[in-house]
Amino acid sequence: MVIGDPYKFGFLIDRVGDWEYPPYINGLMIFYLNKKAYPKDLRTTTLSIELPELLDDKSPLLKPKRNKRLCKLDGTARFEKIAALTFPEDIDKNNDFSYLVPFHEINDSGIAVFTVTDEEQVIIMVGEWSEGKLLQTDERIVDILEYESVIAQLKEYCDSLNIPPFEEEKPEEKAKEKPKAKAKAASKKKAETKPGTEGKKAVRKPADKPKSGKAAVRRVKK
C-alpha cells in the first residue's frame, strides 16, 4: 500500500504473513522523501511495534516539535543544530530526541530522519552517518495540511491491523514471582536431602575405579 506521494513524502507499507512470528505482525515499511527510499536495503519491519511508536503522542512523526527559530535558519545550519542537540559531542550532555523520528529500521541502517515545524509547514530532514559524523543528505518542506493528511492515512492503516496493546509485566507481579521461585527452590533442595543428613557437610563421592583394579593410564600419541 502506498501512502502519500513517494516522489515528495510518503510510505510504502504492506503486511507479509510469511514473515510473521505470532504475536508479532511483520511486513515491509519504506519511508520516501524526494523519490529516495529509506532504509536503502530491504528489511523486515515489526509493524506491531514500529507503527505504535511512530504514531505515539510524543513521536516527532505524529507531532513534529514546534520551533520557529530553527525553521528560520538555512538548511545546513538548521540540520547541524538539530543533529548536535540529538547527538551531542559532549558525553556529559543529555540527548534530545524530540526531533528524531523513531523509525528503528532506518536508524539501525545508519540514517536519521528529523522533523520540525513552525505550525504552517513541516521540515523533514535526512542525515547519514559517515566516519562518526552525521551529514545531511536530503530535506523537504511540506505544507502542514499535506503532512497531516499523510500521517492520518498511516494511522488508518495502523488501526486496520488491530494491533493488540503491548502489556509490560507489572512490578508487583514480578515481586510475587521472586518469593515463589525461592520457595520452590527451597522445597526442591529439601526433597533432595536424605533423612538424617540435615546439617551435615556434603562429601564428594570418589570417582569409580577401573574395573580391572589398575589405575587408568592416559595413552600418549608418539
BELMOCOR-V243382 format. One record per pair of residues at least 12 apart in sequence whose ideal C-beta (glycine too) atoms are under 8 Angstrom apart, sorted by the first residue. I is the first residue (numbers start at 1). J is the second residue. Records with the same first field share a line. If there is no record, write none. Layout:
I->J ; J
//
This chain:
1->13 ; 14 ; 157
3->150 ; 153 ; 154 ; 157
4->32 ; 149 ; 150 ; 153
6->32 ; 35 ; 37
7->32 ; 34 ; 35
8->33 ; 34 ; 140 ; 142
9->32 ; 33 ; 124 ; 140 ; 142 ; 146 ; 147 ; 150
10->32 ; 150
11->29 ; 30 ; 31 ; 32 ; 150 ; 154
12->28 ; 29 ; 30 ; 32 ; 37
13->27 ; 28 ; 29 ; 30 ; 47 ; 154 ; 157
14->27 ; 28
15->27 ; 47 ; 161
16->28 ; 44
19->44
23->48 ; 164
24->46 ; 48 ; 49
25->46 ; 47 ; 48 ; 161 ; 163
26->44 ; 45 ; 46 ; 47 ; 48
27->44 ; 45 ; 47
28->42 ; 44 ; 45
29->45 ; 47 ; 50 ; 51 ; 103 ; 105
31->103 ; 106 ; 113
33->113 ; 124 ; 126 ; 138 ; 140
34->138 ; 140
36->126 ; 138
38->103 ; 106 ; 109 ; 111 ; 113 ; 126
39->105 ; 106 ; 108 ; 109 ; 111
40->109 ; 111
41->109
43->105 ; 108 ; 109
45->105
47->158 ; 161 ; 163
48->161 ; 163 ; 164
49->166
50->103 ; 104 ; 105
51->154 ; 157 ; 158 ; 161 ; 163
52->158 ; 163 ; 166
53->102 ; 104
54->101 ; 102 ; 103 ; 154
55->151 ; 154 ; 155 ; 158
56->102
59->101 ; 102
60->97 ; 98 ; 99 ; 100 ; 101 ; 102 ; 114 ; 115
61->101 ; 102 ; 103 ; 115 ; 151
62->151 ; 155
64->99 ; 115 ; 116 ; 117 ; 122 ; 147
65->98 ; 99 ; 115 ; 116 ; 117
66->116 ; 117 ; 118 ; 119
67->116 ; 117 ; 118
68->118 ; 119
70->82 ; 116
71->116 ; 117 ; 118 ; 121 ; 123
72->118
75->125 ; 136 ; 139
76->136
78->116 ; 123 ; 125
79->114 ; 125 ; 127 ; 136 ; 139
80->136
82->99 ; 114 ; 116 ; 125
83->112 ; 114 ; 127 ; 134 ; 136
85->99
86->99 ; 100 ; 112 ; 114
87->134
99->114 ; 115 ; 116
100->112 ; 113 ; 114
101->113 ; 114 ; 115
110->128 ; 129
111->126 ; 127 ; 128 ; 129
112->126 ; 127 ; 128 ; 129 ; 134
113->125 ; 126 ; 127
114->126 ; 127
117->144
119->144
120->143 ; 144
121->141 ; 142 ; 143 ; 144 ; 147
122->141 ; 142 ; 143 ; 144 ; 147
123->139 ; 140 ; 141 ; 142
124->139 ; 140 ; 141 ; 142
125->138 ; 139
126->138 ; 139
//
